Amino acid sequence: MSIDLSCTIRAGADEAWDYLASPGAFVRISPPFMPLRPVSQADSLRDGVAVLEPRSALPGPLGTRFGPRWVAQHDPAGYVEGERFVDRCVSQPYAGLTGWVHEHTVTAGPDGTAVLGDRVRARVPGPLLSPVFAYRYRQMAHDLDRIRRLAGPDGGRALTVAVTGASGLVGTALCALLGVAGHRVIRLVRGAAGGVDERRWDTADPDPTLLDGVDVLVHLAGASIAGRFTDHHLATVRDSRIGPTRRLAELVAARDGATAMVSSSAIGYYGADCGDRLLTEEAGPGPGPLAEIVAEWEAACEPARSSRARVVTMRTGLVLSGAGGMLPPLAAITRTGLGGRLGSGRQWMSWIALDDLTDIYLRAVVDPSLTGTVNAVAPEPVTNARFTRVLGSVLHRPTVVPVPGFAPGLVLGSRGADELALADQRVDPAVLRAVDHPFRYPGLRAALAHELGGEKVPAAL
């Protein structure tokens, strides 16, 4: 059995080939709805090896994963520089079960476009593969478009970007995007550094030379906010952010303007019960434990802000990704037919697609004019009832069973339910609107379809 697919994208053939050969490309074009996730990218399209592993992990500290790894060996016999490469599965039991051989081609199309081609010979039903390639084509086309737009007329320059939280959901996607955009990524890790592209980061006492040679620091690390809002949990969330952020800001300040700082934050800053009030970056902080923590978190950047450094603070909304966060469990519940609005369903949800969030971070890295607070949310917030209906429509499932308002409290506690599950925040990305920032997914339906495998292969993008 074989499947042949192709898509024309607005990019030169050389540009498309260079993208596929760039560090980070394998992560960028691997769909989050696949049961396997990328572990390592081939270091050569000619004869390298790429590895994927099962996405689901067993509970517990070991994080053991179900099932064997998928190992793809690139075949030198099928390689033509700039035009074609071939990979075949060589690991069992997948090799025996599927006989997987995948030929990738890039050819020049009309008017400076590139035609991406994929021929798969495998014992796998074609309909199962179509959403995978729909995702890959759209992701690659959008990535190249955003990189081109942000590079400017001179093509931009390669930057050295240090990233904390690089292994998290946002960090993994962002580091991959920075890689295909041609920037060098240095991961700041808490354990031993594993090569020239990692540096050990002691959160309590960072090395004074930690940011030497770094153009931009992207600070994403912090304990998960999700959980029961006990005093212990809130202290853990606070302590993982305030002190480490302040110490990093002091290092940035010591660089005397040579390093910019882009720090994550959260729309929890505005408080949990905001009703229909439209919240721009000019709105003040709200009440509640989470708002207090976020305000302190942002204030911890002050040493860098008071120096000559450019500082950007990202107030992030609900991140939608098929690879993690709240969307996979919500989708799983909805697929059973038991999904429904939460409580009244009137509460506002200010969301953002993961790829739009990484685009905003990329802009913050490369655009010297972007500074201050940025609401990192999509331009079209929705009510919980609307979100539920759209999710059900994308998954072709009914959403008629409402979830009682008290139910989240059973998991999160009453404070956690009010601050997270039942939060009512209608947030507007006014700063991004003012600079005409392009969103890949301004509307919810397209974002959910992309993340959950609901797209069809387009002829052109």
C-alpha positions as CSV (number, residue, x, y, z in Angstrom):
1,M,0.0,0.0,0.0
2,S,1.3,3.5,-0.8
3,I,0.1,7.1,-0.5
4,D,1.2,10.0,-2.6
5,L,0.6,13.5,-1.3
6,S,1.8,17.0,-2.2
7,C,1.3,20.6,-1.3
8,T,2.5,23.9,-2.9
9,I,3.8,26.5,-0.4
10,R,4.8,30.1,-0.8
11,A,8.5,29.6,-0.4
12,G,11.5,28.9,-2.6
13,A,12.6,25.3,-3.0
14,D,16.0,26.1,-1.5
15,E,14.3,27.8,1.5
16,A,12.0,24.7,2.0
17,W,15.0,22.3,1.8
18,D,17.0,24.3,4.3
19,Y,14.0,24.3,6.7
20,L,13.8,20.5,6.6
21,A,17.6,20.2,7.2
22,S,17.5,22.7,10.1
23,P,17.8,21.7,13.8
24,G,14.3,21.7,15.2
25,A,12.5,20.8,11.9
26,F,11.6,17.3,13.1
27,V,9.9,18.7,16.2
28,R,8.1,21.4,14.3
29,I,6.5,19.1,11.8
30,S,5.7,16.2,14.2
31,P,1.9,16.3,14.9
32,P,0.9,16.5,18.6
33,F,-1.9,14.1,18.0
34,M,0.4,11.2,16.9
35,P,1.0,8.5,19.5
36,L,4.8,9.0,19.1
37,R,6.8,12.1,19.9
38,P,10.2,13.1,18.5
39,V,13.2,12.3,20.7
40,S,16.1,13.2,18.4
41,Q,16.4,14.5,14.9
42,A,18.7,13.1,12.2
43,D,21.9,15.1,12.0
44,S,21.9,14.5,8.2
45,L,19.1,14.0,5.7
46,R,21.5,11.8,3.8
47,D,22.2,9.1,6.3
48,G,21.2,10.2,9.8
49,V,18.9,8.6,12.3
50,A,15.7,10.0,13.8
51,V,14.0,8.6,16.9
52,L,10.5,8.8,18.2
53,E,9.1,7.4,21.4
54,P,5.6,6.7,22.8
55,R,3.9,9.9,23.9
56,S,2.1,8.5,27.0
57,A,4.0,8.0,30.2
58,L,3.3,5.9,33.2
59,P,2.6,7.8,36.4
60,G,5.3,8.1,38.9
61,P,8.8,9.7,39.2
62,L,10.4,7.4,36.6
63,G,8.1,8.6,33.8
64,T,8.4,5.2,32.1
65,R,6.9,5.1,28.7
66,F,4.8,2.4,27.1
67,G,6.1,0.6,24.0
68,P,9.2,0.6,21.9
69,R,10.8,3.4,20.1
70,W,10.4,4.1,16.4
71,V,13.8,4.5,14.7
72,A,14.0,5.9,11.2
73,Q,17.2,5.4,9.2
74,H,17.9,7.8,6.3
75,D,18.9,5.9,3.1
76,P,21.9,7.4,1.3
77,A,20.8,5.6,-1.9
78,G,17.7,7.7,-2.1
79,Y,19.4,11.0,-1.3
80,V,19.6,13.9,-3.9
81,E,20.9,17.1,-2.4
82,G,18.2,19.8,-2.4
83,E,15.6,17.5,-3.9
84,R,15.0,14.2,-2.2
85,F,15.7,12.1,0.9
86,V,14.3,8.8,2.1
87,D,13.9,7.3,5.5
88,R,12.8,3.8,6.5
89,C,11.7,2.3,9.8
90,V,14.4,-0.1,11.1
91,S,13.1,-0.8,14.6
92,Q,10.9,-3.7,15.6
93,P,8.0,-4.3,15.9
94,Y,7.2,-1.3,13.7
95,A,9.5,-2.3,10.7
96,G,7.9,-5.7,10.5
97,L,4.4,-4.5,11.0
98,T,4.4,-1.6,8.6
99,G,7.3,-2.0,6.2
100,W,7.6,1.8,6.4
101,V,9.5,3.6,3.6
102,H,9.0,7.4,3.2
103,E,10.3,9.4,0.3
104,H,10.4,13.2,0.8
105,T,10.8,15.5,-2.2
106,V,11.1,19.3,-2.7
107,T,10.8,20.7,-6.2
108,A,10.5,24.2,-7.5
109,G,7.0,25.3,-8.4
110,P,5.7,28.3,-10.4
111,D,6.3,31.9,-9.3
112,G,9.0,31.0,-6.7
113,T,6.9,28.4,-4.8
114,A,8.0,25.0,-3.6
115,V,6.2,21.7,-4.1
116,L,6.5,19.4,-1.1
117,G,5.9,15.8,-2.0
118,D,5.6,12.7,0.2
119,R,5.3,9.1,-0.9
120,V,4.8,6.5,1.8
121,R,5.0,2.8,1.1
122,A,3.7,1.0,4.2
123,R,1.0,-1.2,5.5
124,V,-0.9,1.7,7.0
125,P,-4.3,2.9,5.9
126,G,-4.1,6.1,3.9
127,P,-6.8,7.9,5.9
128,L,-4.7,7.6,9.0
129,L,-1.8,9.4,7.3
130,S,-3.7,12.3,5.7
131,P,-4.1,14.4,8.9
132,V,-0.4,13.9,9.6
133,F,0.7,15.4,6.3
134,A,-2.0,18.1,6.5
135,Y,-0.4,19.2,9.8
136,R,3.2,19.0,8.4
137,Y,2.4,21.1,5.3
138,R,0.5,23.8,7.2
139,Q,3.1,24.0,9.9
140,M,6.0,24.3,7.5
141,A,4.3,26.9,5.4
142,H,3.3,29.0,8.4
143,D,6.8,28.7,10.0
144,L,8.5,29.9,6.8
145,D,6.0,32.8,6.4
146,R,6.5,34.0,10.0
147,I,10.3,33.6,9.9
148,R,10.3,35.6,6.7
149,R,8.1,38.4,8.0
150,L,10.0,38.8,11.2
151,A,13.5,38.7,9.6
152,G,12.9,42.0,7.9
153,P,14.2,43.1,4.5
154,D,17.9,42.4,5.4
155,G,17.2,38.8,6.4
156,G,17.9,39.6,10.1
157,R,20.9,38.2,11.9
158,A,21.4,35.0,13.8
159,L,21.0,35.5,17.6
160,T,22.2,33.4,20.6
161,V,19.1,32.8,22.7
162,A,19.3,31.2,26.2
163,V,16.1,29.5,27.3
164,T,15.0,28.3,30.7
165,G,12.2,25.7,30.8
166,A,13.4,24.5,27.4
167,S,12.0,20.9,27.9
168,G,8.5,22.0,28.7
169,L,5.5,22.3,26.4
170,V,6.2,25.8,25.3
171,G,10.0,25.6,25.6
172,T,10.2,22.5,23.3
173,A,8.1,24.2,20.6
174,L,9.9,27.5,20.9
175,C,13.5,26.0,20.8
176,A,12.5,24.1,17.6
177,L,11.1,27.3,16.0
178,L,14.2,29.3,16.9
179,G,16.3,26.5,15.4
180,V,14.5,26.5,12.0
181,A,14.7,30.3,12.1
182,G,18.5,30.0,12.2
183,H,19.2,31.1,15.8
184,R,21.4,29.3,18.2
185,V,19.7,28.0,21.3
186,I,21.4,27.5,24.6
187,R,19.3,25.5,27.1
188,L,19.7,26.5,30.7
189,V,19.4,23.3,32.7
190,R,19.4,22.6,36.4
191,G,21.4,19.4,36.1
192,A,24.7,18.8,34.5
193,A,25.2,20.5,31.1
194,G,25.2,18.1,28.2
195,G,27.3,19.9,25.6
196,V,28.1,23.3,24.2
197,D,24.4,24.1,23.8
198,E,23.6,23.6,27.4
199,R,24.6,25.6,30.5
200,R,24.0,24.6,34.1
201,W,21.6,27.1,35.8
202,D,21.7,27.1,39.6
203,T,18.4,28.9,40.4
204,A,19.5,29.9,43.9
205,D,23.0,31.1,42.9
206,P,23.5,31.4,39.1
207,D,27.0,31.6,37.7
208,P,27.8,35.3,36.9
209,T,28.9,34.2,33.4
210,L,25.7,32.3,32.7
211,L,24.6,34.8,30.1
212,D,27.9,35.6,28.5
213,G,27.5,35.8,24.8
214,V,23.7,35.7,25.0
215,D,21.7,38.2,23.0
216,V,18.3,37.3,24.4
217,L,17.2,35.4,27.6
218,V,13.8,33.7,27.3
219,H,12.6,32.7,30.8
220,L,9.9,30.1,30.9
221,A,10.7,27.9,33.9
222,G,8.4,27.6,36.9
223,A,6.4,25.1,38.8
224,S,3.0,24.2,37.3
225,I,0.2,26.4,38.5
226,A,-2.3,23.6,38.0
227,G,-3.1,21.7,41.2
228,R,-5.1,22.1,44.5
229,F,-4.5,25.6,45.8
230,T,-3.2,24.7,49.2
231,D,-0.8,27.0,51.0
232,H,2.0,24.6,50.2
233,H,1.1,24.5,46.4
234,L,0.9,28.3,46.2
235,A,4.2,28.7,48.0
236,T,5.9,26.2,45.6
237,V,4.5,28.2,42.6
238,R,5.7,31.5,44.1
239,D,9.1,30.3,45.2
240,S,9.8,28.7,41.8
241,R,9.2,32.1,40.1
242,I,10.0,35.1,42.2
243,G,13.6,34.4,43.4
244,P,14.9,32.7,40.2
245,T,13.4,35.5,38.0
246,R,14.9,38.2,40.1
247,R,18.4,36.6,40.1
248,L,18.2,36.2,36.3
249,A,17.1,39.8,35.9
250,E,20.1,40.9,38.0
251,L,22.4,39.0,35.6
252,V,20.7,40.7,32.6
253,A,21.2,44.1,34.3
254,A,24.9,43.3,34.7
255,R,25.1,42.8,31.0
256,D,24.5,46.6,30.6
257,G,22.1,46.3,27.7
258,A,23.8,43.5,25.8
259,T,21.1,40.9,26.7
260,A,17.4,41.4,26.4
261,M,15.0,39.5,28.7
262,V,11.7,37.9,27.6
263,S,9.9,36.5,30.6
264,S,6.7,34.5,30.8
265,S,3.8,35.6,32.9
266,A,0.1,34.9,33.0
267,I,-3.3,36.5,32.5
268,G,-4.0,35.5,36.1
269,Y,-2.5,38.9,36.8
270,Y,-6.0,40.4,36.1
271,G,-7.8,38.3,38.8
272,A,-10.1,35.4,38.3
273,D,-13.5,37.1,38.2
274,C,-13.4,39.9,35.6
275,G,-16.8,39.4,33.8
276,D,-17.3,41.1,30.5
277,R,-14.7,43.8,31.0
278,L,-12.2,43.8,28.2
279,L,-8.7,43.6,29.7
280,T,-5.8,45.2,27.8
281,E,-2.3,45.5,29.0
282,E,-3.2,48.8,30.7
283,A,-5.6,47.1,33.1
284,G,-4.4,46.9,36.7
285,P,-3.8,43.8,38.8
286,G,-6.8,42.0,40.3
287,P,-7.4,40.3,43.7
288,G,-6.7,36.7,44.6
289,P,-3.6,34.5,45.4
290,L,-2.7,33.9,41.7
291,A,-2.9,37.6,40.8
292,E,-0.7,38.4,43.7
293,I,1.9,35.8,42.7
294,V,1.9,37.0,39.1
295,A,2.3,40.7,40.1
296,E,5.3,39.7,42.2
297,W,6.7,37.6,39.4
298,E,6.6,40.5,37.0
299,A,8.1,42.8,39.5
300,A,11.0,40.4,39.9
301,C,12.1,41.6,36.4
302,E,12.7,45.1,37.7
303,P,16.5,44.9,38.0
304,A,16.7,44.3,34.2
305,R,13.9,46.8,33.5
306,S,15.8,49.5,35.5
307,S,19.0,48.9,33.5
308,R,19.5,49.5,29.8
309,A,18.0,46.1,28.9
310,R,14.9,45.5,26.8
311,V,12.4,43.5,28.8
312,V,9.2,41.9,27.5
313,T,6.7,40.3,29.8
314,M,4.3,37.7,28.3
315,R,0.9,37.5,30.0
316,T,-0.1,34.1,28.6
317,G,-3.6,32.8,28.3
318,L,-4.9,29.2,28.1
319,V,-2.4,27.4,25.8
320,L,-4.0,25.0,23.3
321,S,-1.8,22.1,22.3
322,G,-2.6,18.5,21.4
323,A,0.7,17.6,23.0
324,G,0.0,18.7,26.6
325,G,-1.8,21.0,28.9
326,M,-5.6,20.9,29.3
327,L,-6.6,20.2,25.7
328,P,-5.8,16.4,25.6
329,P,-7.8,15.5,28.6
330,L,-10.7,17.8,27.5
331,A,-10.6,16.2,24.1
332,A,-10.5,12.7,25.6
333,I,-13.6,13.4,27.7
334,T,-15.4,15.0,24.7
335,R,-14.7,11.9,22.6
336,T,-16.6,9.8,25.1
337,G,-19.7,12.0,24.5
338,L,-19.6,13.3,28.1
339,G,-18.1,16.7,27.3
340,G,-20.2,19.7,28.2
341,R,-20.0,23.3,29.4
342,L,-18.6,24.0,32.8
343,G,-21.1,25.5,35.2
344,S,-23.1,28.3,33.6
345,G,-20.7,28.3,30.6
346,R,-20.8,32.1,30.5
347,Q,-17.2,32.6,31.8
348,W,-14.7,33.9,29.3
349,M,-11.7,31.8,28.2
350,S,-8.8,33.7,26.7
351,W,-6.9,31.1,24.8
352,I,-4.0,30.9,22.4
353,A,-2.7,28.2,20.0
354,L,0.7,27.0,20.9
355,D,2.2,28.0,17.5
356,D,0.8,31.5,17.9
357,L,2.4,31.7,21.3
358,T,5.8,30.6,19.9
359,D,5.4,33.2,17.1
360,I,4.9,35.9,19.7
361,Y,8.0,34.7,21.6
362,L,10.0,34.7,18.3
363,R,8.9,38.2,17.6
364,A,9.9,39.3,21.2
365,V,13.3,37.7,20.5
366,V,14.1,39.4,17.1
367,D,12.0,42.6,17.2
368,P,13.9,45.3,19.2
369,S,10.9,47.6,19.1
370,L,8.7,45.2,21.2
371,T,9.1,46.0,24.9
372,G,7.0,46.0,28.0
373,T,3.9,43.9,28.8
374,V,2.2,41.8,26.0
375,N,-1.1,39.9,26.3
376,A,-0.2,36.6,24.6
377,V,-3.7,35.6,23.8
378,A,-5.7,35.1,20.6
379,P,-7.8,38.1,19.4
380,E,-11.1,36.2,19.7
381,P,-11.7,35.0,23.3
382,V,-14.8,32.7,23.7
383,T,-17.1,31.7,26.5
384,N,-16.8,28.3,28.0
385,A,-20.0,27.3,26.4
386,R,-18.8,28.3,23.0
387,F,-15.4,26.6,23.5
388,T,-17.2,23.4,24.4
389,R,-19.5,23.5,21.4
390,V,-16.6,24.1,19.0
391,L,-14.5,21.3,20.5
392,G,-17.4,18.9,20.1
393,S,-17.9,20.0,16.5
394,V,-14.3,19.5,15.7
395,L,-14.3,16.0,17.3
396,H,-17.8,15.2,15.9
397,R,-19.2,14.5,19.3
398,P,-22.2,15.9,21.3
399,T,-21.6,18.3,24.2
400,V,-25.0,18.2,25.9
401,V,-24.0,17.0,29.3
402,P,-23.0,20.0,31.5
403,V,-20.4,19.7,34.2
404,P,-21.7,20.9,37.6
405,G,-19.9,24.0,38.8
406,F,-18.8,22.3,42.0
407,A,-17.0,19.4,40.1
408,P,-13.6,21.2,39.6
409,G,-13.4,21.8,43.3
410,L,-13.2,18.1,43.9
411,V,-9.9,18.1,42.1
412,L,-8.5,21.6,42.5
413,G,-10.1,22.6,45.8
414,S,-12.5,25.6,46.0
415,R,-9.7,28.2,45.6
416,G,-8.1,26.3,42.7
417,A,-11.5,25.9,40.9
418,D,-12.3,29.6,41.2
419,E,-8.8,30.7,40.0
420,L,-8.4,28.2,37.2
421,A,-11.3,26.1,36.0
422,L,-14.0,28.8,36.5
423,A,-11.8,31.9,35.8
424,D,-13.6,34.6,33.9
425,Q,-11.1,36.7,31.9
426,R,-11.8,38.5,28.6
427,V,-8.3,39.5,27.6
428,D,-7.4,41.5,24.5
429,P,-3.9,41.5,22.8
430,A,-4.0,45.3,22.3
431,V,-0.2,45.6,21.9
432,L,0.0,42.9,19.2
433,R,-3.0,44.5,17.4
434,A,-1.2,47.8,17.4
435,V,1.8,46.3,15.5
436,D,-0.4,44.3,13.2
437,H,1.0,41.0,14.4
438,P,-0.3,38.1,12.3
439,F,-2.0,35.2,14.0
440,R,-2.0,31.8,12.5
441,Y,-5.2,30.9,14.3
442,P,-7.2,33.9,15.3
443,G,-10.3,31.7,15.5
444,L,-10.9,28.7,17.8
445,R,-12.1,26.1,15.3
446,A,-9.0,26.2,13.1
447,A,-6.7,26.1,16.1
448,L,-8.4,23.0,17.5
449,A,-8.5,21.3,14.1
450,H,-4.8,21.8,13.7
451,E,-3.9,20.5,17.1
452,L,-6.3,17.5,17.1
453,G,-5.8,16.2,13.6
454,G,-9.0,17.6,12.0
455,E,-7.4,19.1,8.8
456,K,-7.4,17.9,5.2
457,V,-4.4,18.0,3.0
458,P,-4.5,21.3,1.1
459,A,-3.4,21.6,-2.5
460,A,-1.6,24.9,-1.7
461,L,-0.9,27.2,1.2
